[in-house]
Amino acid sequence: MFLKLIYKNKLFIKYVIVGGTGAIVDFAVLYFLTDFFQIYYLISATISFILSGTLNYYLNRKWTFRSKGKKRRQLPVFFIIALIGLSINNFIMYVLVEKFAFWYIYAKIVATGVVLIWNFTGNKYITFNKKHEINENFNIG
């Protein structure tokens, strides 16, 4: 039963592995910029999000979704979804830090959980949608 569950959710598991790699980059850069360079946490969060998002795009394209779609269509869509995710991320962090006195790393953990769901859904159904790849390859719609 456990193996069946893993197989059924293989795509999401691969996405979480890639996301975990990106999260390590995201949290490390956030912490480093905020604590060592004394950069305001939301600016640090934006920089770290962009760096980890770029890494995630390439890993998800090649490994998770094995996409062969055109980069000139996928990359802008990926970054629009990521920009919305960044807005959600920074909003949650701001509210938790400024209004509820959370440590910025704890706020980032909460924000990451919410943004994970948004980004996975957007990238699965929009950015790396196989239907779009078929249409691109045959110049349909």
C-alpha positions, 0 to 999 in steps of 0.5 A: 500500500505504501509503495502504491501511494508513493507511485501514485504521488511520484510527481509530487514527491519529486517536486517536494525533493526539488523544492527541498533543495530549493528551500535549503538555498532559500533559507541559507541565503535568507539567513546569511543576508539577514544575519550576516549582512544585516539586510532587511528580512523582506529584501533578503527573502526576495533575493533568496526566493528568486535564487531558489526559484531559478534553481527550482525552474531548471530542476523541475523542468529537467527532472520532475516534469521532464518537460520538452516545452519551449523555454520562451513560453515556460520561463515567463509563465514560471516566473509569473507563478513564482512572482505570485508565490513571492507576494504570498511569501512576503505577505505571510512573513510580514504579517507573522513578523510585524503583527505576531512577533514571529522570528523571521525564520519561523515565519518563512517556514509557514510561508514556504508551506503555503507557497509550496501548494500554490507553486506546485499547482500552478506549475503542474497545470500551467507551466509544465502542462503536457497539453501545452507542449503538444500544442507547441509542437504541432502549432495548435492553439 
